[in-house]
């Protein structure tokens, strides 16, 4: 009889442990779901429109840069990030150090959306550079005589929260950027 009671006690003990384990697991919070990345924009059109707005504002800020006044470079930082920002700063600093000056302004002819993903927006821009001249300290042009008046550039903008920041630029051939 003692053996029967011992077996019964063990079975009861296992049953109690199983029920307790089930109850504890039901009461313990399930692991929090990992966040699912969400798009910063409701559509590609919205993202491309935002990228155009950012680039036009950046172009306006760049047109206000005075190579002789490094503090005029600062507003560009609010539109750029990463290596794009550091490369731009380096180039502007070199122009300042050599006493270069710019006349005229670049204008944005058009901006076309190319691609969008969870972290970037890519657009192609056509710029009119015909009015822009860059001169060295002696007044000699630093602009190549072969530079076309219109230039196409493919830009990558990083999505940073609710902002877009210029992160990359690549000159491209685009027949639509020739008047």
N, C-alpha and C positions, 0 to 999 in steps of 0.2 A: 504494500500500500504506500509506503514511503516513496518508492520509485515512481508510482503513478502520480503522487502529489508533486514530486520534484519536476516531472515532465509537464504537468499541468501548470505549475508555477512558472516554469520557463516559457511555456507557450503564452501564458498571460503576460509575462514580462515583455516578451517580444511584441505582442499585440499592443501593449501600452506604449512601448517605444515607437512602434510604427505609427500609431495614431498621434502621439505627441510630435513626432517628426513631421507628419503631414500637416498638423495644426501650425507648427512653427513656420514651416515653409509657406503656408498660406498667409500667415500674418506678416512675414518679413516682406519688406518692399522689394518689388522686382527692380532689377538694375535700370537706371535711367536710360532711356533710349539715347543713342548718340545723335547729336544734332545733324540734321540733313541740310546741306548747303542750299540756300535759296537764292534765286536770282535777284540781283539788285534792281532789275528792270522788268517790267511786266511783258515787254516784247522787244524784239530786235529793233524795231523802228524807234522805240523809246530810247534804247541804248545808243543807237546811231545819232539820234537828235541830241542827246546829252553830250556825246563825244564831239559833235560839231560845235555845240555851244562852248565847251571847254576849249577846243582848239581855237575858235575865233577869239575868245577872251585872252588866251595865251598869245596869239598873234598880235593883238592890240597892245598887250603888256610888252611884248618884245619890240614893237615899233616905238615904244617910249624909252627904251634903254638908251642911255648915253654912255658910250664906251669910256669917257673921261670920268664918269662918276659911278664907282662900283656899287654904291648904295642903290642905284637904279636897277641893278641886277636882281635885288631881293624879291620883288613881286613875282618873278618867274618861278621861284621855289614853290609857290602855292599851286602851281600847275604841273609840276614835274616830280619824279621820284627816281631813286636808284642811280644806275650808271648814266641814264639820260641826263639827270640833274647834275651829276658830278662832271660829265663830259662838257656839258653846256657851260658850267661855271669855269672850267679850265679854259675853254675857248674864249669866253668873254674876258677872263683875267689876262690872257695873252694879248688880246686886242687892246685892252687898257694899258698894259705894260709897254706896248710898242707905240702908243700914242695914236692909234688908229681912230678914224671918225667915220660915221655913216651919215649918208643923206638919203632921203626918200623913205618910202614905206612899202613893205610887202603887203599884198592883199590876198585874201582867200577867194578864189574863183568858185570852187565847189568842194563839197565833202560827200563822198559816197561810202556807205557802210559795206564792209567786206565780211566780217565774221564776229561772232560773239560767243563766249562761253562763260562758265561760272566765275572766272577771275579776270578776263580781259575782253576788250572791245577793239577790233581792228577796223580802221577806216583808211581810205585813200583820199588824199587832199591834192588839189591843184592850186598852186600859188602863182601869182603874178609878181615877178621880181624885177620887172622892167624899170621901175622907178628907184631901185636900190643900188647905191654905189657905196663902196667901202674904200677909204683912202688911207694910206700910211701917213706917218707924221710929216712927210715931205710933200704930201698932196698927190702922190702917185696911186693909181687904182690898184687895189688888191684883187679885184674881180677878174677872173679869167675872161679873155675876149670870147672864149667859146661857150660861156655860160648862156644857156637859153633864157629868154625872158619869162618863160613859163616852166614850172617844175612840178613834177608829180612826186609825192612822198607817201609811203605807206606807214601809218602810225599805229603803235600798240599802246593802248591806254589800260592801265591796271585799275580794277575795281577795288577801291579801298573804302569799305563801309558804304556810304551813300555818295562817295566822290569818285571821280575818274581822274587819274593822274597820268601824264605822258611818261611812258616807260621805255619806248623804243621808236626808232625812226630809220627808214630805209628808202633811199631814192629808188624810184622805179620808172620804167618806160610806160607811158600811157598816151596813146594817140589822141584821146579825148581831151588832153590837157594842152593841146595846141590849137590856138584860135584859127 
